[in-house]
Amino acid sequence: MAERIFVKPKVEGGIVRDPLTLRQLKPEGEWKPFNTYWARRLKMGDVVDAQPAKAAKPAKVAKKGDE
């Protein structure tokens, strides 16, 4: 399985394109395969290795009789 990294643009509003889709990297970041392209973007300082935002905790589900 290929290693993946979560990257986001270093500069807010910065444009970094995915070489396969040609779409801009989302400002909040995206999971990408760790290959030479993304390694180069990291080295050049175009993107930073980041952590994805934590998902909101799911709402507590009331069990029958808990009212």
N, CA, C and O atoms as a Tinker XYZ file with bonds, in Angstrom:
   268  protein
     1  N      0.841000   -1.186000    0.000000    73     2
     2  CA     0.000000    0.000000    0.000000    64     1     3
     3  C      0.883000    1.245000    0.000000    63     2     4     5
     4  O      1.856000    1.324000    0.750000    81     3
     5  N      0.548000    2.184000   -0.819000    73     3     6
     6  CA     1.340000    3.404000   -0.939000    64     5     7
     7  C      1.152000    4.291000    0.284000    63     6     8     9
     8  O      0.063000    4.373000    0.852000    81     7
     9  N      2.228000    4.949000    0.675000    73     7    10
    10  CA     2.158000    5.869000    1.792000    64     9    11
    11  C      1.446000    7.140000    1.346000    63    10    12    13
    12  O      1.619000    7.602000    0.218000    81    11
    13  N      0.642000    7.696000    2.249000    73    11    14
    14  CA    -0.097000    8.918000    1.935000    64    13    15
    15  C      0.244000    9.979000    2.960000    63    14    16    17
    16  O      0.583000    9.672000    4.103000    81    15
    17  N      0.151000   11.237000    2.537000    73    15    18
    18  CA     0.388000   12.363000    3.430000    64    17    19
    19  C     -0.765000   13.343000    3.303000    63    18    20    21
    20  O     -1.434000   13.414000    2.271000    81    19
    21  N     -0.983000   14.092000    4.365000    73    19    22
    22  CA    -2.009000   15.125000    4.346000    64    21    23
    23  C     -1.278000   16.456000    4.202000    63    22    24    25
    24  O     -0.507000   16.841000    5.082000    81    23
    25  N     -1.515000   17.150000    3.110000    73    23    26
    26  CA    -0.830000   18.414000    2.846000    64    25    27
    27  C     -1.836000   19.524000    2.596000    63    26    28    29
    28  O     -2.964000   19.288000    2.164000    81    27
    29  N     -1.393000   20.744000    2.881000    73    27    30
    30  CA    -2.195000   21.914000    2.555000    64    29    31
    31  C     -1.248000   23.018000    2.094000    63    30    32    33
    32  O     -0.063000   22.994000    2.427000    81    31
    33  N     -1.759000   23.987000    1.331000    73    31    34
    34  CA    -0.898000   25.072000    0.860000    64    33    35
    35  C     -0.280000   25.825000    2.037000    63    34    36    37
    36  O     -0.946000   26.080000    3.040000    81    35
    37  N      0.997000   26.177000    1.905000    73    35    38
    38  CA     1.680000   26.896000    2.983000    64    37    39
    39  C      1.133000   28.307000    3.138000    63    38    40    41
    40  O      0.955000   28.796000    4.253000    81    39
    41  N      0.869000   28.954000    2.015000    73    39    42
    42  CA     0.369000   30.325000    2.020000    64    41    43
    43  C     -1.142000   30.302000    1.823000    63    42    44    45
    44  O     -1.650000   29.658000    0.905000    81    43
    45  N     -1.852000   31.010000    2.696000    73    43    46
    46  CA    -3.304000   31.084000    2.539000    64    45    47
    47  C     -3.622000   31.721000    1.193000    63    46    48    49
    48  O     -3.124000   32.801000    0.873000    81    47
    49  N     -4.444000   31.052000    0.419000    73    47    50
    50  CA    -4.779000   31.534000   -0.912000    64    49    51
    51  C     -3.770000   31.095000   -1.965000    63    50    52    53
    52  O     -3.919000   31.409000   -3.146000    81    51
    53  N     -2.731000   30.360000   -1.527000    73    51    54
    54  CA    -1.738000   29.877000   -2.471000    64    53    55
    55  C     -2.323000   28.813000   -3.384000    63    54    56    57
    56  O     -3.206000   28.055000   -2.983000    81    55
    57  N     -1.829000   28.762000   -4.606000    73    55    58
    58  CA    -2.345000   27.807000   -5.579000    64    57    59
    59  C     -1.310000   26.717000   -5.811000    63    58    60    61
    60  O     -0.203000   26.977000   -6.281000    81    59
    61  N     -1.693000   25.500000   -5.473000    73    59    62
    62  CA    -0.885000   24.319000   -5.748000    64    61    63
    63  C     -1.810000   23.343000   -6.453000    63    62    64    65
    64  O     -2.883000   23.022000   -5.943000    81    63
    65  N     -1.407000   22.875000   -7.604000    73    63    66
    66  CA    -2.265000   21.985000   -8.385000    64    65    67
    67  C     -1.824000   20.540000   -8.269000    63    66    68    69
    68  O     -0.632000   20.239000   -8.201000    81    67
    69  N     -2.807000   19.650000   -8.247000    73    67    70
    70  CA    -2.548000   18.216000   -8.293000    64    69    71
    71  C     -2.140000   17.886000   -9.727000    63    70    72    73
    72  O     -2.854000   18.258000  -10.658000    81    71
    73  N     -1.009000   17.197000   -9.934000    73    71    74
    74  CA    -0.560000   16.955000  -11.308000    64    73    75
    75  C     -1.450000   15.985000  -12.092000    63    74    76    77
    76  O     -1.407000   15.969000  -13.322000    81    75
    77  N     -2.245000   15.187000  -11.402000    73    75    78
    78  CA    -3.114000   14.238000  -12.093000    64    77    79
    79  C     -4.453000   14.841000  -12.484000    63    78    80    81
    80  O     -4.933000   14.628000  -13.597000    81    79
    81  N     -5.057000   15.596000  -11.569000    73    79    82
    82  CA    -6.382000   16.158000  -11.828000    64    81    83
    83  C     -6.336000   17.602000  -12.313000    63    82    84    85
    84  O     -7.308000   18.101000  -12.880000    81    83
    85  N     -5.211000   18.272000  -12.090000    73    83    86
    86  CA    -5.010000   19.693000  -12.395000    64    85    87
    87  C     -5.908000   20.604000  -11.564000    63    86    88    89
    88  O     -6.041000   21.790000  -11.864000    81    87
    89  N     -6.517000   20.059000  -10.533000    73    87    90
    90  CA    -7.349000   20.862000   -9.621000    64    89    91
    91  C     -6.476000   21.454000   -8.529000    63    90    92    93
    92  O     -5.443000   20.895000   -8.162000    81    91
    93  N     -6.913000   22.600000   -8.017000    73    91    94
    94  CA    -6.191000   23.242000   -6.926000    64    93    95
    95  C     -6.322000   22.425000   -5.651000    63    94    96    97
    96  O     -7.363000   21.823000   -5.386000    81    95
    97  N     -5.262000   22.412000   -4.872000    73    95    98
    98  CA    -5.292000   21.773000   -3.561000    64    97    99
    99  C     -6.215000   22.595000   -2.667000    63    98   100   101
   100  O     -6.110000   23.820000   -2.620000    81    99
   101  N     -7.110000   21.927000   -1.966000    73    99   102
   102  CA    -8.067000   22.633000   -1.107000    64   101   103
   103  C     -7.318000   23.354000    0.018000    63   102   104   105
   104  O     -6.343000   22.821000    0.548000    81   103
   105  N     -7.764000   24.556000    0.385000    73   103   106
   106  CA    -7.085000   25.315000    1.447000    64   105   107
   107  C     -7.030000   24.574000    2.781000    63   106   108   109
   108  O     -6.086000   24.749000    3.552000    81   107
   109  N     -8.047000   23.741000    3.054000    73   107   110
   110  CA    -8.056000   22.992000    4.314000    64   109   111
   111  C     -7.192000   21.743000    4.242000    63   110   112   113
   112  O     -7.002000   21.062000    5.249000    81   111
   113  N     -6.669000   21.437000    3.061000    73   111   114
   114  CA    -5.759000   20.309000    2.886000    64   113   115
   115  C     -6.433000   19.089000    2.306000    63   114   116   117
   116  O     -7.659000   18.982000    2.278000    81   115
   117  N     -5.587000   18.152000    1.835000    73   115   118
   118  CA    -6.084000   16.918000    1.234000    64   117   119
   119  C     -5.063000   15.805000    1.445000    63   118   120   121
   120  O     -3.873000   16.059000    1.635000    81   119
   121  N     -5.553000   14.567000    1.409000    73   119   122
   122  CA    -4.675000   13.399000    1.427000    64   121   123
   123  C     -4.141000   13.193000    0.027000    63   122   124   125
   124  O     -4.904000   13.198000   -0.939000    81   123
   125  N     -2.827000   13.010000   -0.094000    73   123   126
   126  CA    -2.186000   12.781000   -1.376000    64   125   127
   127  C     -1.181000   11.642000   -1.246000    63   126   128   129
   128  O     -0.672000   11.390000   -0.154000    81   127
   129  N     -0.888000   10.950000   -2.350000    73   127   130
   130  CA     0.131000    9.903000   -2.286000    64   129   131
   131  C      1.496000   10.554000   -2.086000    63   130   132   133
   132  O      1.783000   11.595000   -2.677000    81   131
   133  N      2.331000    9.947000   -1.259000    73   131   134
   134  CA     3.668000   10.502000   -1.050000    64   133   135
   135  C      4.561000   10.028000   -2.189000    63   134   136   137
   136  O      5.122000    8.933000   -2.155000    81   135
   137  N      4.675000   10.884000   -3.195000    73   135   138
   138  CA     5.495000   10.564000   -4.362000    64   137   139
   139  C      6.481000   11.712000   -4.585000    63   138   140   141
   140  O      6.539000   12.644000   -3.783000    81   139
   141  N      7.246000   11.646000   -5.657000    73   139   142
   142  CA     8.267000   12.669000   -5.891000    64   141   143
   143  C      7.666000   14.061000   -6.079000    63   142   144   145
   144  O      8.275000   15.053000   -5.678000    81   143
   145  N      6.488000   14.148000   -6.678000    73   143   146
   146  CA     5.866000   15.464000   -6.881000    64   145   147
   147  C      5.580000   16.134000   -5.536000    63   146   148   149
   148  O      5.972000   17.280000   -5.314000    81   147
   149  N      4.897000   15.419000   -4.640000    73   147   150
   150  CA     4.528000   16.020000   -3.352000    64   149   151
   151  C      5.740000   16.183000   -2.452000    63   150   152   153
   152  O      5.775000   17.107000   -1.639000    81   151
   153  N      6.734000   15.315000   -2.572000    73   151   154
   154  CA     7.982000   15.480000   -1.814000    64   153   155
   155  C      8.680000   16.772000   -2.256000    63   154   156   157
   156  O      9.213000   17.506000   -1.423000    81   155
   157  N      8.676000   17.047000   -3.556000    73   155   158
   158  CA     9.270000   18.271000   -4.091000    64   157   159
   159  C      8.510000   19.502000   -3.615000    63   158   160   161
   160  O      9.119000   20.508000   -3.251000    81   159
   161  N      7.183000   19.425000   -3.615000    73   159   162
   162  CA     6.373000   20.560000   -3.142000    64   161   163
   163  C      6.677000   20.847000   -1.667000    63   162   164   165
   164  O      6.753000   22.007000   -1.262000    81   163
   165  N      6.850000   19.787000   -0.863000    73   163   166
   166  CA     7.221000   19.968000    0.542000    64   165   167
   167  C      8.586000   20.631000    0.662000    63   166   168   169
   168  O      8.752000   21.584000    1.423000    81   167
   169  N      9.562000   20.126000   -0.087000    73   167   170
   170  CA    10.930000   20.652000   -0.034000    64   169   171
   171  C     10.993000   22.107000   -0.484000    63   170   172   173
   172  O     11.731000   22.903000    0.096000    81   171
   173  N     10.234000   22.457000   -1.499000    73   171   174
   174  CA    10.225000   23.829000   -2.017000    64   173   175
   175  C      9.425000   24.781000   -1.120000    63   174   176   177
   176  O      9.522000   26.000000   -1.268000    81   175
   177  N      8.636000   24.229000   -0.191000    73   175   178
   178  CA     7.873000   25.068000    0.724000    64   177   179
   179  C      6.530000   25.503000    0.173000    63   178   180   181
   180  O      5.908000   26.418000    0.713000    81   179
   181  N      6.070000   24.860000   -0.899000    73   179   182
   182  CA     4.761000   25.208000   -1.460000    64   181   183
   183  C      3.619000   24.659000   -0.614000    63   182   184   185
   184  O      2.542000   25.253000   -0.555000    81   183
   185  N      3.855000   23.523000    0.039000    73   183   186
   186  CA     2.853000   22.892000    0.902000    64   185   187
   187  C      3.503000   22.546000    2.234000    63   186   188   189
   188  O      4.728000   22.505000    2.352000    81   187
   189  N      2.668000   22.301000    3.226000    73   187   190
   190  CA     3.145000   21.858000    4.535000    64   189   191
   191  C      2.466000   20.543000    4.892000    63   190   192   193
   192  O      1.319000   20.295000    4.518000    81   191
   193  N      3.189000   19.717000    5.613000    73   191   194
   194  CA     2.640000   18.474000    6.134000    64   193   195
   195  C      1.719000   18.866000    7.277000    63   194   196   197
   196  O      2.162000   19.508000    8.230000    81   195
   197  N      0.474000   18.502000    7.202000    73   195   198
   198  CA    -0.522000   18.957000    8.177000    64   197   199
   199  C     -1.309000   17.777000    8.724000    63   198   200   201
   200  O     -1.098000   16.632000    8.324000    81   199
   201  N     -2.197000   18.065000    9.622000    73   199   202
   202  CA    -3.119000   17.079000   10.183000    64   201   203
   203  C     -4.522000   17.458000    9.756000    63   202   204   205
   204  O     -4.885000   18.634000    9.787000    81   203
   205  N     -5.329000   16.460000    9.351000    73   203   206
   206  CA    -6.715000   16.786000    8.986000    64   205   207
   207  C     -7.492000   17.287000   10.190000    63   206   208   209
   208  O     -7.229000   16.892000   11.326000    81   207
   209  N     -8.446000   18.157000    9.928000    73   207   210
   210  CA    -9.306000   18.661000   11.003000    64   209   211
   211  C    -10.073000   17.495000   11.602000    63   210   212   213
   212  O    -10.516000   16.595000   10.888000    81   211
   213  N    -10.222000   17.520000   12.909000    73   211   214
   214  CA   -10.966000   16.447000   13.570000    64   213   215
   215  C    -12.443000   16.557000   13.212000    63   214   216   217
   216  O    -13.019000   17.645000   13.194000    81   215
   217  N    -13.027000   15.424000   12.933000    73   215   218
   218  CA   -14.457000   15.394000   12.620000    64   217   219
   219  C    -15.247000   15.712000   13.883000    63   218   220   221
   220  O    -14.837000   15.379000   14.995000    81   219
   221  N    -16.356000   16.345000   13.691000    73   219   222
   222  CA   -17.222000   16.658000   14.825000    64   221   223
   223  C    -17.697000   15.358000   15.472000    63   222   224   225
   224  O    -17.962000   14.368000   14.790000    81   223
   225  N    -17.798000   15.383000   16.794000    73   223   226
   226  CA   -18.263000   14.194000   17.493000    64   225   227
   227  C    -19.725000   13.940000   17.133000    63   226   228   229
   228  O    -20.526000   14.873000   17.076000    81   227
   229  N    -20.066000   12.691000   16.895000    73   227   230
   230  CA   -21.469000   12.394000   16.571000    64   229   231
   231  C    -22.363000   12.683000   17.776000    63   230   232   233
   232  O    -21.953000   12.527000   18.926000    81   231
   233  N    -23.565000   13.100000   17.491000    73   231   234
   234  CA   -24.519000   13.394000   18.552000    64   233   235
   235  C    -24.843000   12.118000   19.317000    63   234   236   237
   236  O    -24.918000   11.031000   18.744000    81   235
   237  N    -25.033000   12.272000   20.623000    73   235   238
   238  CA   -25.359000   11.119000   21.458000    64   237   239
   239  C    -26.763000   10.646000   21.101000    63   238   240   241
   240  O    -27.714000   11.426000   21.052000    81   239
   241  N    -26.860000    9.356000   20.855000    73   239   242
   242  CA   -28.140000    8.782000   20.493000    64   241   243
   243  C    -28.834000    8.322000   21.780000    63   242   244   245
   244  O    -28.280000    7.543000   22.556000    81   243
   245  N    -30.045000    8.816000   21.985000    73   243   246
   246  CA   -30.806000    8.423000   23.169000    64   245   247
   247  C    -31.301000    6.990000   23.025000    63   246   248   249
   248  O    -31.865000    6.606000   22.000000    81   247
   249  N    -31.076000    6.218000   24.065000    73   247   250
   250  CA   -31.557000    4.837000   24.059000    64   249   251
   251  C    -33.006000    4.820000   24.517000    63   250   252   253
   252  O    -33.475000    5.742000   25.184000    81   251
   253  N    -33.686000    3.781000   24.157000    73   251   254
   254  CA   -35.075000    3.661000   24.534000    64   253   255
   255  C    -35.178000    3.651000   26.063000    63   254   256   257
   256  O    -34.502000    2.861000   26.721000    81   255
   257  N    -35.992000    4.497000   26.613000    73   255   258
   258  CA   -36.157000    4.586000   28.057000    64   257   259
   259  C    -35.317000    5.698000   28.674000    63   258   260   261
   260  O    -35.530000    6.040000   29.837000    81   259
   261  N    -34.368000    6.273000   27.936000    73   259   262
   262  CA   -33.555000    7.401000   28.423000    64   261   263
   263  C    -34.226000    8.695000   27.996000    63   262   264   265
   264  O    -33.999000    9.181000   26.888000    81   263
   265  N    -35.031000    9.242000   28.854000    73   263   266
   266  CA   -35.719000   10.486000   28.481000    64   265   267
   267  C    -35.691000   11.460000   29.585000    63   266   268
   268  O    -36.221000   12.563000   29.449000    81   267
